[in-house]
Amino acid sequence: FYSFDVIQFQADLYYLHVFSNARATPPPFIERTKNFSGAEIEGLVKSAVSFALHRQVDVEDLSKSVDKENLRVTMQDFDAALEEVSPAFGSDKASLETYRLNGIIPYSDAFTHLHNTARMLVQQCKSSEKTPLVSLLLDGPMGSGTTALAAT
């Protein structure tokens, strides 16, 4: 499944027309949902739906019903939802860049071993169809380089 396929499926469940031409997927949108799981995409769609509903609710007269036929989730709704919903996996690359401004200094054999192990796990994820995702916990005292290693 591509992220958009899951989003389209979720949108169909809500009887919404997500885009005027739903199969013409905007590439930037797919890139922004790269690390989202199916459940996270469901949350994203629900958040976008809430933004669309908010446009139709008359807070002065709550007795008015929502016009379901004209309810449309727009790209702006998804943009707003993406500000609220973030994936559990993945990270903000820009914020990690600050942790490796001066590169990584292999200050010990243990660190070099850890660095090599992490690189092998990344290579395994890239080349193996059986293990496209591997979780790795880096632990160490402050200043030991675990954040810089994670940023690489």
Summary of the structure (lengths in Angstrom):
residues: 152
radius of gyration: 21.2
end to end distance: 27.6
largest distance: 69.9
contacts: 324
relative contact order: 0.11
helix: 54%
strand: 1%
